[in-house]
């Protein structure tokens, strides 16, 4: 059972006070990623028993009681449903909320729950008795709930903050109807991480194209090391591998069309994706489906592996959690495969905040978002975050380390960024059906298995997306 604490504002103010009210103090850990979909009615899950997912435990601090509803808030107070459950994100969120309260005069009570439980129950939460504001993701998953009428439109907020964001971020913050529904706070790139001690010792060079990557992998394996650390027990890391191969081979538009089933999973262009994946598999850490990604990251940290493809939100965060030498970590953008697309695209998921359609205090909620949508607010969050980067074009973050500075650079060079397969597609389909199919492929990376998976995914996609 998860412990529940009240997070209503108290005289213990400021970031440290909010951090104490959120129950901080444990060692830094990575942020949990997404798994599955469940159905628990109402907002009671915010303080109910947590679940384990993505290789981690759970924690919850909330103002609602299990099975109950939120107490009405009015005047200049709002409630905030948060999935920033691990200590480091909690501290960053506490800093943000402290700054927001100070600058707006809005008082915030926070319902915090472990990341997975929040995602798994978001649909029933928003249809039940949700908080005024809640943490969520940019892109297709935002559009899904906006189209269901579960999120408040905030065009008037964007009239005031819009000049501070690039067009790509603006697009990710809109619903399918073209209206705004989210104010983003950060994003982070999926890239190839390098153990620089290993690279320098052996004289390995960054590959610029696919042939050079395979040649490097052969050399690393010949030196008795693992070319790519890989952990797939949590289900989602392989989605990122598929994403980048598809983006590199077939381009951004095709990838997005596939995610939303506007092209079939049996499309012949996907055969090339699986063919390249099959070529890469001998150089990936074996037994991946039985290993959590944190353990794979430790393989990179200890120099048993030379590289790892994943997000800074995970790998760099894990280095911090393990007190590993972050200066010994570097990364490069995934090599070119198809010259038509070069290195133009990558996954760079953006997180942010929305107002629920059932919010009790929309006016104060919008006032809070107007401040959060500033570079100053993003900097207050990132002061305690060593792996994500600001999305406001005018943000000045003096606390950035080398990984964050480079992240800003590589994301800025992209012509378009995807949001990750389980955010750009139906969440349940990606998290469950696609992830399970990719597990099969990882355990049996043959051409026959790939074709069988493509046919199976297409049959199931027709049901999920209701196409003929």
C-alpha positions as CSV (number, residue, x, y, z in Angstrom):
1,X,0.0,0.0,0.0
2,X,1.3,3.4,-0.9
3,X,1.5,6.1,1.8
4,X,-0.6,9.2,1.2
5,X,0.3,12.6,2.4
6,X,-1.4,16.0,2.2
7,X,0.3,18.5,0.0
8,X,-1.9,21.5,0.6
9,X,0.1,24.8,0.9
10,X,1.4,25.5,4.4
11,X,3.5,28.3,6.0
12,X,6.5,26.1,5.1
13,X,6.8,27.9,1.7
14,X,9.4,28.0,-1.1
15,X,11.0,25.1,-3.1
16,X,12.4,23.4,0.0
17,X,9.1,23.6,1.8
18,X,7.2,22.2,-1.1
19,X,9.9,19.5,-1.5
20,X,9.3,18.5,2.2
21,X,5.6,18.5,1.6
22,X,6.1,16.1,-1.3
23,X,8.2,13.8,0.9
24,X,11.6,14.2,-0.8
25,X,14.9,13.1,0.6
26,X,15.5,9.7,-1.1
27,X,18.4,9.2,-3.5
28,X,17.9,10.5,-7.1
29,X,16.4,7.9,-9.4
30,X,15.3,7.9,-13.0
31,X,11.8,9.0,-14.2
32,X,9.6,6.0,-14.9
33,X,8.3,5.4,-18.4
34,X,5.0,4.1,-19.7
35,X,3.4,0.7,-19.5
36,X,0.0,-0.7,-20.3
37,X,-3.5,0.7,-19.7
38,X,-5.8,0.1,-16.8
39,X,-9.2,1.3,-15.7
40,X,-9.8,2.6,-12.2
41,X,-12.7,5.1,-12.0
42,X,-12.3,8.7,-10.7
43,X,-9.3,10.4,-9.2
44,X,-9.0,8.0,-6.3
45,X,-6.0,6.3,-7.9
46,X,-4.0,9.3,-6.9
47,X,-3.7,7.9,-3.4
48,X,-4.5,4.3,-3.9
49,X,-2.2,1.4,-3.9
50,X,0.6,1.9,-6.5
51,X,1.9,-0.6,-9.0
52,X,5.3,-1.5,-10.2
53,X,6.3,-0.7,-13.7
54,X,9.3,0.0,-15.8
55,X,11.5,-1.7,-13.3
56,X,10.6,0.6,-10.4
57,X,8.5,0.8,-7.3
58,X,5.8,3.4,-6.6
59,X,5.0,6.2,-4.3
60,X,2.0,8.5,-3.9
61,X,1.3,11.8,-2.1
62,X,-2.2,13.1,-2.5
63,X,-5.0,15.2,-1.2
64,X,-7.8,12.9,-2.2
65,X,-8.8,9.7,-0.5
66,X,-9.1,6.4,-2.3
67,X,-12.4,6.2,-4.1
68,X,-13.3,9.8,-3.1
69,X,-13.3,13.0,-5.0
70,X,-11.3,16.2,-4.8
71,X,-12.6,18.9,-2.4
72,X,-13.7,21.9,-4.3
73,X,-11.1,24.7,-4.6
74,X,-11.9,28.2,-5.6
75,X,-10.7,31.8,-5.3
76,X,-6.9,31.8,-5.9
77,X,-6.2,28.1,-5.3
78,X,-5.8,25.2,-7.7
79,X,-5.1,21.4,-7.4
80,X,-2.4,19.8,-9.5
81,X,-2.3,16.1,-10.5
82,X,1.4,15.2,-10.9
83,X,3.2,12.1,-12.3
84,X,6.6,13.5,-11.2
85,X,7.0,10.8,-8.6
86,X,10.7,10.1,-8.3
87,X,12.7,12.3,-6.0
88,X,14.6,14.3,-8.6
89,X,11.6,15.2,-10.8
90,X,9.6,15.9,-7.6
91,X,12.3,18.4,-6.5
92,X,12.3,20.1,-9.9
93,X,8.5,20.3,-9.9
94,X,8.6,21.7,-6.3
95,X,11.0,24.4,-7.5
96,X,8.7,25.2,-10.4
97,X,5.6,25.4,-8.3
98,X,7.3,27.5,-5.6
99,X,8.3,30.0,-8.3
100,X,4.8,29.9,-9.8
101,X,3.1,30.6,-6.5
102,X,5.5,33.5,-5.8
103,X,4.9,35.1,-9.2
104,X,1.2,34.5,-9.6
105,X,-0.2,34.5,-6.0
106,X,-2.0,31.2,-6.9
107,X,-1.9,28.6,-4.2
108,X,-1.3,25.0,-5.4
109,X,-2.1,21.7,-3.7
110,X,-0.4,18.8,-5.4
111,X,-1.6,15.2,-5.8
112,X,1.5,13.2,-6.7
113,X,1.5,9.6,-7.8
114,X,4.0,7.2,-9.4
115,X,4.5,7.7,-13.1
116,X,3.1,4.4,-14.3
117,X,-0.1,4.5,-12.2
118,X,-0.9,8.0,-13.5
119,X,-0.5,7.0,-17.1
120,X,-2.3,3.7,-16.7
121,X,-5.4,5.4,-15.3
122,X,-5.4,8.7,-17.0
123,X,-8.6,8.1,-19.1
124,X,-10.8,7.2,-16.1
125,X,-9.1,9.9,-14.0
126,X,-10.1,12.7,-16.5
127,X,-13.6,11.4,-16.8
128,X,-14.0,11.1,-13.0
129,X,-13.1,13.9,-10.6
130,X,-9.7,15.2,-11.8
131,X,-7.5,17.9,-10.4
132,X,-7.6,21.4,-12.0
133,X,-4.3,20.8,-13.7
134,X,-2.4,17.7,-14.6
135,X,0.9,16.6,-16.1
136,X,0.8,15.1,-19.6
137,X,2.5,14.6,-22.9
138,X,2.6,16.6,-26.2
139,X,1.5,15.1,-29.5
140,X,-1.0,12.4,-30.4
141,X,-1.8,11.4,-26.8
142,X,-2.7,15.0,-26.1
143,X,-4.9,15.1,-29.2
144,X,-6.7,12.0,-28.1
145,X,-7.9,13.4,-24.8
146,X,-8.6,16.8,-26.3
147,X,-10.8,15.3,-29.0
148,X,-12.8,13.5,-26.2
149,X,-13.5,16.9,-24.6
150,X,-11.4,16.0,-21.5
151,X,-9.0,18.9,-21.6
152,X,-9.7,22.6,-21.5
153,X,-8.7,24.7,-24.5
154,X,-6.1,27.4,-23.7
155,X,-5.8,29.5,-26.8
156,X,-6.0,32.6,-24.6
157,X,-2.9,31.4,-22.6
158,X,-1.0,30.9,-25.8
159,X,-1.9,34.4,-27.0
160,X,0.3,35.6,-24.2
161,X,3.1,33.0,-24.2
162,X,3.2,32.0,-27.9
163,X,6.0,34.3,-28.9
164,X,8.4,32.5,-26.6
165,X,8.2,29.1,-28.4
166,X,9.3,27.8,-31.7
167,X,6.7,26.6,-34.3
168,X,7.6,22.9,-33.8
169,X,6.8,23.1,-30.1
170,X,3.6,25.1,-30.8
171,X,2.4,22.3,-33.1
172,X,3.0,19.7,-30.4
173,X,0.9,21.6,-27.9
174,X,-2.2,21.6,-30.1
175,X,-5.1,19.3,-30.5
176,X,-6.2,17.9,-33.9
177,X,-8.7,20.8,-34.1
178,X,-5.8,23.3,-34.1
179,X,-6.5,24.7,-30.7
180,X,-4.0,24.7,-27.8
181,X,-4.3,22.4,-24.9
182,X,-0.9,22.1,-23.3
183,X,1.9,24.2,-22.0
184,X,5.3,22.3,-22.4
185,X,8.1,22.4,-19.8
186,X,10.9,20.4,-21.4
187,X,11.9,17.7,-23.9
188,X,14.9,15.4,-24.3
189,X,16.5,13.5,-27.2
190,X,16.9,9.8,-27.9
191,X,20.6,9.4,-29.0
192,X,23.5,6.9,-29.0
193,X,25.3,7.2,-25.7
194,X,29.1,6.5,-25.5
195,X,31.3,5.5,-22.6
196,X,34.1,7.8,-23.5
197,X,36.6,6.0,-21.4
198,X,36.0,3.0,-23.6
199,X,36.0,5.0,-26.8
200,X,39.2,6.8,-25.9
201,X,41.0,3.7,-24.8
202,X,40.2,1.8,-28.0
203,X,40.3,4.7,-30.4
204,X,36.7,4.2,-31.6
205,X,35.3,6.9,-33.9
206,X,31.7,8.2,-34.2
207,X,30.0,6.5,-37.2
208,X,28.3,8.8,-39.7
209,X,26.4,6.1,-41.6
210,X,25.0,2.6,-41.2
211,X,27.9,0.8,-42.7
212,X,30.3,2.6,-40.4
213,X,28.1,1.8,-37.4
214,X,28.1,-2.0,-38.2
215,X,31.9,-1.8,-38.8
216,X,32.3,-0.2,-35.4
217,X,30.1,-2.8,-33.7
218,X,32.2,-5.6,-35.2
219,X,35.4,-4.0,-33.9
220,X,33.9,-3.5,-30.4
221,X,32.6,-7.1,-30.3
222,X,36.1,-8.2,-31.5
223,X,37.6,-6.4,-28.5
224,X,35.5,-8.5,-26.1
225,X,33.0,-5.7,-25.3
226,X,29.2,-5.4,-25.8
227,X,28.6,-2.9,-28.7
228,X,25.1,-1.9,-27.5
229,X,23.8,-2.2,-23.9
230,X,20.1,-3.2,-24.1
231,X,17.3,-3.8,-21.6
232,X,13.8,-4.6,-22.8
233,X,12.1,-6.1,-19.8
234,X,10.0,-2.9,-19.3
235,X,8.6,-3.2,-22.9
236,X,9.2,0.3,-24.2
237,X,13.0,0.7,-25.0
238,X,12.7,-1.3,-28.2
239,X,10.0,1.1,-29.4
240,X,12.7,3.7,-29.6
241,X,14.9,1.5,-31.6
242,X,12.1,0.8,-34.1
243,X,11.3,4.5,-34.2
244,X,14.8,5.7,-35.2
245,X,15.3,3.0,-37.8
246,X,11.9,3.8,-39.4
247,X,12.7,7.6,-39.2
248,X,16.1,7.0,-40.8
249,X,14.9,4.7,-43.5
250,X,11.4,5.9,-44.4
251,X,11.3,9.5,-43.0
252,X,9.1,11.4,-40.6
253,X,5.9,11.6,-42.5
254,X,5.8,7.8,-43.1
255,X,6.6,7.1,-39.5
256,X,3.8,9.3,-38.2
257,X,1.3,7.9,-40.7
258,X,2.2,4.4,-39.5
259,X,1.8,5.4,-35.8
260,X,-1.7,6.6,-36.6
261,X,-2.4,3.6,-38.9
262,X,-2.8,5.7,-42.0
263,X,-0.4,3.2,-43.7
264,X,-0.6,-0.5,-42.9
265,X,1.9,-2.4,-40.8
266,X,2.3,-4.7,-43.8
267,X,3.7,-1.9,-45.9
268,X,6.8,-3.2,-47.8
269,X,8.8,-0.3,-46.5
270,X,8.8,-1.8,-43.0
271,X,10.6,-4.8,-44.3
272,X,13.7,-2.7,-44.6
273,X,13.3,-1.5,-41.1
274,X,13.2,-5.1,-39.7
275,X,16.1,-6.1,-42.0
276,X,18.3,-3.4,-40.6
277,X,17.2,-4.3,-37.1
278,X,18.1,-7.9,-37.8
279,X,21.6,-6.8,-38.9
280,X,22.0,-4.9,-35.6
281,X,20.8,-7.6,-33.2
282,X,24.1,-9.6,-33.0
283,X,25.7,-6.5,-31.5
284,X,23.0,-5.8,-28.9
285,X,23.3,-7.2,-25.3
286,X,21.8,-10.7,-25.2
287,X,18.9,-11.5,-22.9
288,X,17.4,-8.1,-23.3
289,X,13.8,-9.1,-22.6
290,X,14.8,-10.2,-19.2
291,X,16.8,-7.1,-18.3
292,X,15.5,-3.8,-17.0
293,X,17.0,-0.7,-18.8
294,X,18.7,0.5,-15.6
295,X,20.8,-2.6,-15.5
296,X,21.7,-2.1,-19.1
297,X,22.8,1.4,-18.3
298,X,25.0,0.0,-15.5
299,X,26.7,-2.1,-18.2
300,X,27.5,1.1,-20.0
301,X,28.6,2.9,-16.8
302,X,31.1,0.1,-15.9
303,X,32.6,-0.1,-19.4
304,X,31.4,-3.5,-20.3
305,X,29.4,-1.9,-23.1
306,X,30.5,0.9,-25.4
307,X,27.2,2.3,-26.4
308,X,23.5,2.5,-25.5
309,X,20.6,3.9,-27.5
310,X,18.0,5.6,-25.3
311,X,16.9,9.0,-24.0
312,X,18.9,11.4,-21.9
313,X,15.8,11.3,-19.6
314,X,16.9,7.8,-18.7
315,X,20.6,7.2,-19.3
316,X,21.9,10.6,-18.1
317,X,19.5,10.5,-15.2
318,X,20.6,7.0,-14.3
319,X,24.3,8.1,-14.2
320,X,23.2,10.8,-11.7
321,X,21.3,8.3,-9.7
322,X,24.3,5.9,-9.6
323,X,26.7,8.8,-8.8
324,X,28.6,7.7,-12.0
325,X,30.9,10.2,-13.7
326,X,28.6,12.2,-16.0
327,X,31.7,13.8,-17.6
328,X,32.6,10.3,-18.9
329,X,29.3,10.2,-20.8
330,X,28.8,11.6,-24.3
331,X,26.5,10.9,-27.2
332,X,26.1,11.1,-30.9
333,X,23.0,11.4,-33.1
334,X,22.0,8.1,-34.7
335,X,23.9,7.6,-38.0
336,X,22.4,8.1,-41.5
337,X,20.8,5.2,-43.3
338,X,18.9,6.7,-46.2
339,X,20.6,9.8,-47.6
340,X,17.2,11.2,-48.5
341,X,16.5,11.8,-44.8
342,X,20.0,12.0,-43.4
343,X,19.9,12.7,-39.7
344,X,16.9,15.1,-40.0
345,X,14.6,13.4,-37.4
346,X,14.7,11.9,-33.9
347,X,12.5,11.1,-31.0
348,X,12.5,14.1,-28.6
349,X,9.5,13.7,-26.3
350,X,8.0,16.8,-24.7
351,X,6.2,16.9,-21.4
352,X,3.9,19.6,-20.1
353,X,0.8,20.6,-18.3
354,X,-2.9,20.8,-19.1
355,X,-6.2,22.0,-17.5
356,X,-8.8,19.3,-17.1
357,X,-12.2,19.9,-18.6
358,X,-13.7,19.5,-15.2
359,X,-11.4,22.0,-13.5
360,X,-13.0,23.9,-10.7
361,X,-10.8,27.0,-11.0
362,X,-10.0,27.6,-14.7
363,X,-9.1,31.2,-14.2
364,X,-6.4,30.6,-11.6
365,X,-5.2,27.5,-13.6
366,X,-4.7,29.6,-16.7
367,X,-2.9,32.2,-14.6
368,X,-0.5,29.5,-13.4
369,X,0.1,28.2,-16.9
370,X,0.9,31.7,-18.2
371,X,3.8,31.9,-15.8
372,X,4.9,28.3,-16.4
373,X,5.1,29.1,-20.1
374,X,8.0,31.4,-19.6
375,X,11.8,30.8,-19.9
376,X,12.1,31.9,-16.2
377,X,9.8,29.1,-15.1
378,X,11.5,26.5,-17.2
379,X,14.9,27.5,-15.7
380,X,13.5,27.1,-12.2
381,X,12.5,23.5,-13.0
382,X,15.7,22.6,-14.8
383,X,17.8,23.9,-11.9
384,X,17.2,20.5,-10.4
385,X,17.1,18.4,-13.6
386,X,20.4,17.4,-15.2
387,X,19.1,15.6,-18.3
388,X,16.1,17.4,-19.8
389,X,16.2,20.7,-21.7
390,X,13.9,23.8,-22.0
391,X,11.6,24.2,-24.9
392,X,11.0,27.9,-24.6
393,X,13.2,29.7,-27.1
394,X,14.1,32.4,-24.7
395,X,15.0,30.2,-21.8
396,X,18.4,30.9,-20.1
397,X,19.5,27.9,-17.9
398,X,22.9,28.5,-16.4
399,X,22.8,25.1,-14.7
400,X,23.0,23.2,-18.0
401,X,25.8,20.5,-18.1
402,X,27.5,19.3,-21.3
403,X,24.8,16.7,-22.0
404,X,22.1,19.3,-21.8
405,X,23.9,21.8,-23.9
406,X,24.5,19.2,-26.6
407,X,20.9,18.1,-26.4
408,X,19.7,21.6,-27.2
409,X,22.0,21.7,-30.2
410,X,21.0,18.3,-31.7
411,X,17.3,18.8,-31.2
412,X,17.6,22.3,-32.8
413,X,19.1,20.8,-36.0
414,X,16.1,18.4,-36.5
415,X,13.6,19.3,-39.2
416,X,10.9,17.4,-37.2
417,X,10.9,15.5,-33.9
418,X,8.7,12.5,-33.1
419,X,7.3,12.0,-29.6
420,X,8.0,8.2,-29.2
421,X,5.9,5.5,-30.6
422,X,3.6,5.1,-27.5
423,X,2.9,8.8,-27.6
424,X,2.5,9.2,-31.4
425,X,0.2,6.2,-31.6
426,X,-2.6,4.7,-29.5
427,X,-1.0,4.2,-26.1
428,X,-2.5,0.8,-25.3
429,X,-1.7,-0.5,-28.8
430,X,1.9,0.6,-28.6
431,X,2.6,-0.3,-24.9
432,X,1.0,-3.7,-25.1
433,X,0.6,-5.1,-28.6
434,X,3.6,-3.6,-30.4
435,X,5.9,-4.0,-27.4
436,X,5.0,-7.7,-27.1
437,X,5.5,-8.2,-30.8
438,X,8.9,-6.5,-30.6
439,X,9.9,-8.8,-27.7
440,X,9.1,-11.8,-30.1
441,X,11.4,-10.3,-32.7
442,X,14.2,-9.6,-30.3
443,X,14.1,-13.2,-29.1
444,X,13.9,-14.5,-32.7
445,X,15.2,-11.9,-35.2
446,X,14.5,-13.7,-38.4
447,X,13.0,-12.5,-41.7
448,X,10.1,-14.9,-41.2
449,X,9.4,-13.7,-37.7
450,X,9.4,-10.1,-38.9
451,X,6.8,-10.8,-41.6
452,X,4.7,-12.7,-39.2
453,X,4.8,-9.8,-36.7
454,X,3.9,-7.3,-39.4
455,X,0.8,-9.3,-40.4
456,X,-0.2,-9.7,-36.8
457,X,0.2,-6.0,-36.0
458,X,-1.8,-5.0,-39.0
459,X,-4.7,-7.3,-38.0
460,X,-4.7,-5.9,-34.5
461,X,-4.3,-2.3,-35.7
462,X,-7.4,-2.6,-37.8
463,X,-9.3,-3.4,-34.6
464,X,-7.8,-0.6,-32.5
465,X,-8.0,2.1,-35.2
466,X,-11.3,0.7,-36.5
467,X,-10.2,0.5,-40.1
468,X,-11.2,-2.1,-42.7
